[in-house]
């Protein structure tokens, strides 16, 4: 947290301890209070659940009632959320989860995460685990990054965020987002429309990441003029990607030959990112997947970074981490 933000939070929050195991957080800025509390007290309700405390919004304060230890944890969480609101103008559900996360709190105290923050036009994106920090640094420093891990670990989102900042800073000329057009266990049948309309459903998660980071109209304009290109993996054959940031998403559904083809597209002043979840292979023969093989073959090269995520890096709903852990344990058994 920089000094300006720290001073602002200190001047707008006051903490009053009572003898009956309660603690009041008094806000001198009503806009900040409303931002932390959330519409219909949604943020407080969520914070109540994950801290096992009772929280009440009264006038210009939030009353915390629990054990002294839990009260202190919740007080720190409210400070964290106030910081998020001042920085970003909004609070998301993942911020509430991060507000009690030991890693995030320690990072704030140590003030070591400033260089790892990805500042996009819509929000500041902060790595929420050690592996995410490692991944963001690899995205910035390495020519090729191969990452594997479960859903919700930020593989695609962080890569798109880094690529977008590089594009806006004119360090590259184009972002290329690609993924194999493989059905996820269902039969989609005949899809009407032109080629773009046929493949767009497969590429929707990539659009979602872009729209979460930048204005819809500006992203549409960048796609129209070719600054951002979203295409199926099959369209990459025969090309050389110069001054580009290329991401292959869902790479667990790409064959060994396809991943080799994508990696060898790299040209001057370009980066290539390969992301996938080895537990969600939708190919008819799971042994056809080339993701794990590419990690083994190329991980020793100094220009290539390999990052492996696990359930502890999941930043979606806390239940996602538990689901991933349960399936992983069952597979290991």
Number of C-alpha atoms within 10 A of each C-alpha: 18 9 8 9 15 12 11 13 20 13 12 16 19 13 15 10 14 10 6 10 14 17 23 23 21 19 22 15 13 14 12 21 23 17 19 26 24 17 10 9 15 13 20 20 16 16 22 16 11 14 17 15 18 16 23 17 16 10 10 14 19 22 19 24 20 18 15 15 10 16 24 14 16 25 21 15 22 23 18 22 25 27 21 22 20 17 14 14 13 16 20 14 15 13 21 21 19 19 25 21 15 11 14 21 16 12 17 16 10 10 12 12 17 12 10 17 15 18 15 17 12 13 16 14 17 19 22 21 21 14 17 22 18 15 26 22 15 20 22 16 14 17 18 25 25 27 22 24 21 24 22 19 24 20 26 23 19 21 24 24 23 20 27 24 17 19 19 14 10 11 15 20 18 25 26 20 23 25 25 22 19 16 12 13 10 8 7 8 6 7 11 8 9 8 9 12 11 13 18 16 12 18 19 11 14 19 17 12 16 18 16 14 21 16 12 14 10 11 16 15 12 15 15 11 9 14 17 24 15 22 20 18 20 14 11 16 12 11 13 15 22 17 19 25 30 29 27 25 25 23 29 28 28 26 19 18 11 20 21 13 17 25 17 15 17 21 15 10 14 22 25 25 28 28 22 25 22 19 16 15 22 18 17 11 8 15 11 16 23 20 26 18 14 17 20 10 9 15 16 11 10 10 13 18 23 21 18 16 22 17 19 15 21 23 21 15 12 13 10 16 20 14 12 19 16 13 12 15 10 9 9 7 6
